[in-house]
Amino acid sequence: MAQVKITVRNNGPLRVDDPNSMVEVVDMDGNKYDLTGRVAFSLCRCGATANRPFCDGTHGKIGFQATDCAVKPTT
């Protein structure tokens, strides 16, 4: 069984690859988003998408600059 992979895109969204459709995305009230048939999707990091929590490409139009990308934890 393939694993879920989350990729931090430079100045862009979090790309979720979910080949087995195992991931659930829920809002703060516990309502599930319909991911039927989706084996991959992107979650917005810029906050400007019209399709929250999913990315709609707005980050490119507004020149979103991420403050960081994936970093190793310090010990």
C-alpha angles and dihedrals in degrees: 000000000000117000129237112259125197116196123194106219118210108257089347145078135308106263113213117199108193108169094175097044092239099137121096121198114200133180125232090274093054096255112147122230114229107251095165110156094004115127091169136025139160127237118213120246099173096063094223100098119120089213103059129220089015126075118250097179096262091128089074093050095050097041095243112197115196115221090221145347130220109324132188113249116249120235 
